[in-house]
Amino acid sequence: MNVRAIPVPTETLAPDGTTTAYLVDAEDALLVDPAARTDDLDRAVETHDVDHVLVTHAHPDHVGAVAHYADACDATVWALAGRDGRFERATGVAPDRTFREGTEIGGVEVVTTPGHAPDHVALAAGDAMLTGDLVVSSGSVVVGADEGDLRAYLTSLRRLYARNPDRLYPGHGPEIGDARAEIERLLRHRLDREASVLAAVRSGATRLDEVVDAAYDKDVSGVRDLARTTVAAHLDKLAVEAKVDWDGERVRPVAES
């Protein structure tokens, strides 16, 4: 099974300013995450008889050229079952078919991995995994309170760890060879941030901005909105786990029993 990566310039928060589209030659040819139309992607598609077009999730920096390549390739368009409306709103294309956990598309298996987005999936291509925005090779993945879910994200990371793929093909950045080491790094990062957030609350921070200021040991003024939505997502998780009381505006610690 051959996986070809084609970086596509996009308006993304990723440091390299690109989203990676993938052409997967399995039993059929799949085009994954065509974020925008480019000459490089046009040339890559011209050398393949693309049968299927799909995305790992329907964020704007992953879907921009779904409509074009679906039409140009006369390909079957897929979306996650139950999230097809979200997909159509993002792409302007109604899916031809839907997938769910375990669906095989041309020899590639769908693995549902919500957390970064509610419709996020990864794709098992032989011994490799296309991971979208579940895993990145540097930095961390945004899991914000607007539509992210940290409990789901951590579960998705642990599911990926258990599968122990040989390599990962992320939505941003280069191929990852040591998959488990990268997953462990991301898990540690999230749990360390959670500990900082909880410590801030237990030290007396009661408002979101107070928690942000106490939880980060660096200047986040340039990414303040991202820091706020990330901390809010951590507070949502801690509230579900009965470690804090959080109503979206004020937070206080729950006494440990």
C-alpha positions in Angstrom: 0.0 0.0 0.0 1.5 3.3 -1.1 0.8 6.6 0.7 1.8 9.8 -1.1 1.9 13.2 0.8 1.2 16.4 -1.0 1.5 19.6 1.2 -1.1 22.2 0.4 -0.7 25.9 1.5 -3.7 26.8 3.7 -4.9 29.3 6.2 -4.1 27.0 9.1 -2.8 27.5 12.6 -0.2 24.8 11.9 3.4 26.3 12.1 4.3 25.3 8.6 1.2 26.9 7.0 0.2 23.8 5.1 -2.2 20.9 5.3 -1.1 17.6 3.9 -3.4 15.9 1.4 -2.8 12.2 0.9 -3.2 9.9 -2.1 -3.5 6.3 -0.9 -3.1 3.4 -3.3 -4.8 0.5 -1.7 -7.4 -1.8 -3.4 -8.8 1.5 -4.7 -7.2 5.0 -4.8 -8.3 7.4 -2.1 -7.8 11.2 -1.9 -7.8 12.3 1.7 -8.0 15.9 3.0 -7.8 17.8 -0.3 -7.5 21.2 1.5 -7.1 23.4 -1.6 -6.5 23.0 -5.3 -2.9 23.3 -6.3 -0.8 22.5 -9.3 1.1 19.8 -7.3 -2.2 18.2 -6.2 -3.6 18.4 -9.7 -0.5 16.6 -11.1 -0.7 13.9 -8.4 -4.4 13.3 -9.0 -3.8 13.1 -12.8 -1.5 10.1 -12.3 -4.1 8.2 -10.2 -7.6 6.9 -11.0 -9.1 8.3 -7.8 -12.1 6.3 -6.6 -12.9 7.9 -3.3 -12.6 11.4 -1.7 -12.9 11.8 2.1 -11.6 13.9 4.9 -10.4 13.2 8.4 -12.7 16.0 9.7 -14.6 19.0 8.3 -12.4 21.9 9.5 -11.9 24.6 6.8 -8.1 23.8 6.4 -8.9 20.2 5.4 -11.9 20.5 3.0 -11.4 23.4 0.6 -11.0 21.3 -2.6 -13.3 18.4 -1.9 -15.9 19.7 -4.4 -13.4 20.2 -7.1 -11.6 16.9 -6.9 -14.8 14.9 -6.4 -16.1 16.3 -9.6 -12.8 16.2 -11.5 -12.2 12.5 -10.5 -15.9 11.5 -10.7 -15.1 9.9 -7.3 -17.4 8.6 -4.5 -17.6 11.2 -1.7 -17.7 9.9 1.9 -18.6 11.4 5.2 -19.0 10.2 8.8 -22.5 8.8 9.5 -24.5 11.2 11.6 -22.2 14.1 10.6 -23.1 14.3 6.9 -24.9 17.6 7.4 -21.8 19.1 8.9 -19.7 17.8 6.0 -22.0 19.2 3.4 -22.0 22.6 5.1 -18.2 22.6 5.2 -17.6 21.4 1.6 -20.7 22.3 -0.3 -21.0 18.7 -1.4 -23.6 16.1 -0.2 -21.8 12.8 0.5 -22.6 9.9 -1.7 -22.0 7.4 1.1 -21.3 7.5 4.8 -18.8 5.5 7.0 -18.5 4.6 10.6 -16.1 2.8 12.9 -14.6 -0.2 11.0 -15.9 0.7 7.6 -13.4 -0.3 4.9 -13.0 2.0 1.9 -11.0 0.6 -0.9 -8.8 -1.4 1.6 -8.4 1.4 4.1 -10.2 1.1 7.6 -11.9 3.9 9.3 -11.2 4.4 13.0 -13.3 7.1 14.8 -11.1 9.4 16.8 -13.2 12.3 18.1 -11.7 15.0 20.4 -10.1 17.6 18.2 -13.4 17.7 16.3 -16.6 15.7 16.8 -16.4 14.1 13.4 -12.7 13.3 13.4 -11.5 10.0 12.1 -8.2 8.3 11.4 -7.5 5.8 8.6 -5.6 2.6 8.9 -3.7 2.0 5.7 -1.8 -1.3 6.2 0.7 -0.8 9.1 0.4 3.0 8.9 -2.3 5.5 10.1 -3.4 8.7 8.5 -4.1 10.7 11.6 -5.5 14.1 10.5 -5.3 16.5 13.5 -5.1 13.7 16.1 -1.3 13.7 16.1 1.2 16.3 15.0 5.0 16.0 14.7 5.8 19.1 16.8 3.8 21.3 19.1 0.4 20.2 20.2 -3.1 19.8 18.7 -5.7 22.4 19.5 -8.6 20.9 21.5 -10.8 23.9 22.3 -14.0 24.2 24.2 -15.9 25.4 21.2 -16.2 21.9 19.7 -13.4 19.9 21.1 -13.6 17.3 23.9 -10.5 16.5 25.9 -11.8 13.3 27.4 -12.6 12.0 23.9 -9.2 13.3 22.6 -7.2 11.5 25.2 -9.3 8.3 24.6 -8.5 8.6 20.9 -4.8 9.0 21.5 -4.8 5.9 23.7 -6.7 3.9 21.1 -4.1 4.9 18.6 -1.3 3.9 21.0 -2.9 0.5 21.5 -3.0 -0.1 17.7 0.8 0.5 17.6 1.1 1.5 14.0 4.5 1.5 12.3 4.2 5.1 11.2 1.8 8.0 11.2 0.8 10.4 8.5 -0.4 13.6 10.2 -2.6 16.4 8.7 0.2 18.9 9.3 4.0 18.3 9.2 6.2 15.4 8.2 5.6 11.6 8.5 6.2 10.3 12.1 8.2 7.1 12.4 8.2 6.5 16.2 4.4 6.5 16.6 4.2 5.5 20.3 6.8 8.0 21.4 4.9 10.9 19.7 1.6 9.7 21.2 3.2 9.6 24.6 4.6 13.1 24.2 1.1 14.4 23.4 -0.5 12.6 26.3 2.1 14.0 28.7 1.6 17.5 27.4 -2.2 17.3 27.9 -1.9 15.8 31.4 0.7 18.3 32.4 -1.5 21.2 31.2 -4.4 19.7 33.1 -2.4 19.6 36.3 -1.4 23.2 35.8 -5.1 24.2 35.3 -6.2 22.3 38.4 -3.4 23.8 40.5 -4.4 27.3 39.3 -8.0 26.7 40.5 -6.9 25.2 43.8 -4.6 28.2 44.3 -7.6 30.6 44.1 -8.1 31.5 40.4 -11.9 31.8 39.8 -12.2 33.3 36.4 -11.1 31.9 33.0 -8.5 34.6 32.4 -7.1 34.1 35.9 -6.7 30.4 35.3 -5.0 31.1 31.9 -2.5 33.5 33.5 -1.7 31.0 36.3 -1.6 27.8 34.2 0.9 29.0 31.5 4.5 29.7 32.3 5.0 31.6 29.1 3.6 34.7 27.4 0.5 33.7 25.5 -0.6 37.2 24.5 -0.2 36.4 20.8 -2.4 33.3 21.1 -4.7 34.4 23.9 -7.9 33.1 22.3 -6.4 29.7 21.8 -5.1 29.6 25.4 -8.6 30.6 26.7 -10.5 27.9 24.7 -7.9 25.3 25.6 -8.1 26.1 29.3 -11.9 26.1 29.1 -11.8 22.6 27.5 -9.7 21.4 30.4 -12.2 23.0 32.9 -15.0 21.2 31.1 -13.2 17.9 31.5 -12.4 18.5 35.2 -16.0 19.5 35.8 -17.2 16.2 34.3 -14.8 14.4 36.6 -16.1 16.3 39.6 -12.7 17.9 40.3 -14.0 21.5 39.9 -17.3 23.3 39.7 -17.4 25.3 36.5 -20.3 27.1 35.0 -18.5 28.6 32.0 -17.8 31.8 33.9 -16.6 31.0 37.4 -14.8 28.0 38.7 -13.9 26.7 42.1 -12.3 23.5 43.3 -14.2 20.5 44.6 -12.9 19.3 48.0 -11.0 16.1 47.7 -12.6 13.3 49.7 
